[in-house]
Amino acid sequence: MEDRASVSESAGEAKVGGAVPTVSPSAAPRSLYGSMFWTAFVANFLLTTANSLSFRFADFVDFLHGTASDAGLIVGVGTGAGIGLRLWLGRVIDSQGPRYVWAGSALASVAGSLAFLTIDSLGPSIYAARIVYTCGVAGMFSCSVFHLCTDVPTERRAELVGTLGVSGFLGMMIGPRLGDWMFELAPLGMTRFVLLFSTAAAMIFVYFWLVLYLTRHTPRPAPHEPPALARVLVQYWPGWIVAVAMMMGMALVVPTTFLTRFRDARGLSGLATFFWFYAPTAILMRVFGRHLPERIGRRTAALVGMGFLASSMIMYLWIDSDWQLAFPALAAGTGHALLFPSVTTLGADAFPERHRATGTTLILGFLDFGMMWGAPVLGAVIDHWGFDAMFAVSTAAIVAATIGFAGASWLRSRRAAAAEESAEVAGEHELGEW
């Protein structure tokens, strides 16, 4: 029901707006898993592997005699800049197509990575380099999702995004281990970071050439003057799905930022158990459950994913040994595997084709926003009331967003059913008169 409604809404909006849509409605859908998809798969693997090397950025700040607070501030400034840039990039992609934005974002990320090699102290230069790097990564991910869903039936988009995400989880598994290997082999000092950042830059430079190959036949939209951004956002605002995206971002903060402190507080010996269950679970869900959003509906898949995400937070409360980390890992991996493709495509599909990139960058921006505010808020809760309170607050926030999204989805389905019934009655009335 939801997907049929979004198709008809998008088609109607494309007729009314007067602007030429990014994708012609009459265009034949391309093959989902052809050579272009697997090229994108390899490219995304390179991107996520390179980006996961930046998980050691705090070590670089420490090498420059900075503190954990300095590292957090630098990363936060870069993330904030990336959020602000996303909407502007979406507008450019809608009017110019993804090719040049995508390639330019890759080169920006390469430049940011190499710029770190010239920095020998904390100051404005490290903030500038981090902003350039983060904005490049934000642009690459936005263009990737947008390009992947072009000429793909609406009901198959979540499946395609989810399947591509397998490469991302593989990159997240391999990248940190590659960084550990570099630090084990390289001598102490700047040599480690030269190896780290130059490897990341080389991977993204290969990614740049793959982008040029992927977009070599991508048509540019006909020139048109896009309406004001505020007008577009008000007219096509995707509703409660943005709250779900924020909760996803907030939930990601727990394993990526606070799990080491939780380990120390509970007297655990390591984190390997969590990540060895988390990533494979997400991969298996993406592979074997790739048709699930299509079968049960993306909104239902998102609700189920939020349920697993809330469950993962609750499970932390009873952990007192390493092996028990497997339980929140299984729940979190399942939840994220269901949520990301459903949420990103629902948010993007709320916009008509001619504004699809704006919708894509909007929903990805809210995911980043959830991570940006989630870290300081949850950190403050931990400092004042402890980890149990933090998990309780996280669970309550996820449940509240889930209830709001469920209510909005129910009202939407009721309106769609009423509209369909009215159309049937009107058709029967016209037939009777005839």
Secondary structure, 3 states (H helix, E strand, C coil): CHHHHHHHHHHHHHHHHCCCCCCCCCCCCCCCCCHHHHHHHHHHHHHHHHHHHHHHHHHHHHHCCCCHHHHHHHHHHHHHHHHHHHHHHHHHHHHHCCHHHHHHHHHHHHHHHHHHHHCCCCCHHHHHHHHHHHHHHHHHHHHHHHHHCCCCCHHHHHHHHHHHHHHHHHHHHHHHHHHHHHHHHCCCCHHHHHHHHHHHHHHHHHHHHHHHHHCCCCCCCCCCCCCCHHHHHHHHCCCCHHHHHHHHHHHHHHHHHHHHHHHHHHCCCCCHHHHHHHHHHHHHHHHHCCCHHHHHCHHHHHHHHHHHHHHHHHHHHHCCCHHHHHHHHHHHHHHHHHHHHHHHHHHHHCCCHHHHHHHHHHHHHHHHHHHHHHHHHHHHHHHHHCHHHHHHHHHHHHHHHHHHHHHHHHHHHHHHHHHHHHHHHHHHHHHHHC
